[in-house]
């Protein structure tokens, strides 16, 4: 993972933690265990980093719900 992707992942985790009212550690754990982090966010960096912050967080939150990481 290059430096820009790492910064983006860190931003996503931080923003999700804020919106979901969870610790960053818990958000990271859920993203990693569900495969969302390394199967979606990291490989899709080129597209995802062009989204607005609001859309990005909604997109990831919706995906977390689909994967059962968050309640629907």
C-alpha positions, 0 to 999 in steps of 0.5 A, spaced: 500 500 500 502 506 498 503 512 502 497 516 498 492 510 499 494 509 507 492 516 508 486 515 504 484 509 509 486 512 515 481 518 513 476 513 511 476 510 518 477 516 522 471 519 518 467 513 519 468 512 527 466 519 527 459 518 523 458 511 527 460 514 534 465 508 534 472 508 536 477 508 530 480 501 532 473 498 532 471 501 525 478 498 523 476 491 526 470 491 522 472 493 516 478 488 516 474 482 518 469 483 513 474 484 508 471 491 506 478 494 507 482 490 503 477 487 498 474 494 497 477 500 499 484 499 498 483 496 491 478 501 489 482 507 492 483 510 485 475 511 484 473 512 491 478 518 493 474 522 487 468 522 491 465 527 496 466 525 503 459 525 504 458 520 498 464 516 500 462 515 507 455 513 505 457 508 500 462 505 505 456 505 510 451 502 506 456 496 504 458 495 511 450 494 512 450 489 506 455 485 509 452 485 516 457 489 519 452 494 521 445 493 523 440 495 517 
